[in-house]
């Protein structure tokens, strides 16, 4: 008993045997074939062998012009469904005219699996000074073909979708947006105006700042106004508290507790007075002795009393310092700059 497949094959042979043959031409559906095989029909087509991409690529010794219809796109070369033919060196998709090599240089596509480009020690560049990949140095240049760093960008950089916003590197080396530092960080700068999320501590009202800066100021505990740091030095302590003075006044308690001593000149002109009850002494004419007198001035005797030029005695006096009580300045030599707080943009 013949199977259905065998009957179909026999039927085809019978059909070919009885087909019209003219000058070594075969016609199917026509009595006047115009080619080696001329198939004519208005209701059916020709069914080319169908197979997966891997099956087509596994054909042993394909001949030039061999044609298949591929139903998957997972091959190494055959990467899309459709008609493919063998051109004596590689499988190519069927199309009109001369068939181009289909690759990233002339066609877009979707990778079906991971691919590895072996650069074999060479560099890969996309246009001049656009994008350059250096395999040996493991460097990438964007905007230049001679990167000096792992990633060397000649131009602005923007990183999107960060938690605190976008970041853009400016020409002066600063980042324009994003929490590159923690909110509330304070820095000194020779700049005089707000910049890139940094706000000058000049005592202004917080509600005059942008909305984002106001929110961040509230989050770190700032009050209604920014601290005014004009003319002030910074010190560690309770945040947001201003105090101190740039002058001080010395009082007696500030002076050391010591006894001041000194020596007076023995030749300094001065006088001595001597009295004793009802008696008195009078200096004699020589000036270096005294006459002893008693009663109502009757001289009863005279004796010379020699006094030393310097004896145990005290002197009291005052000295004017000539001061005016001006406080001492405690501000050292300095250079002025501005303080800024980072509150974001």
Secondary structure by P-SEA (a helix, b strand, c coil): cccaaaaaaaaaaaaaaaccccccbbbcccccccccbbbbbccbbbbcccccaaaaaacccccccbbbbbccccccccccccbbbbccccccccccccccccccccbbbbbccbbbbbcccbbbbcccccbbbbccccbbbccccccccccccccbbbbcccccbbbbbcccccccccccccccbbbbccccccccccccccccccccccaaaaaaaaaacccccccccccbbbbbccccbbbbbcbbbbccccccbbbbbbcccccccbbbbbbcccccccccccccbbbbbcccccccbbbbbbbcccccccccccccccccbbbbbcccbbbbbbbbbbbcc
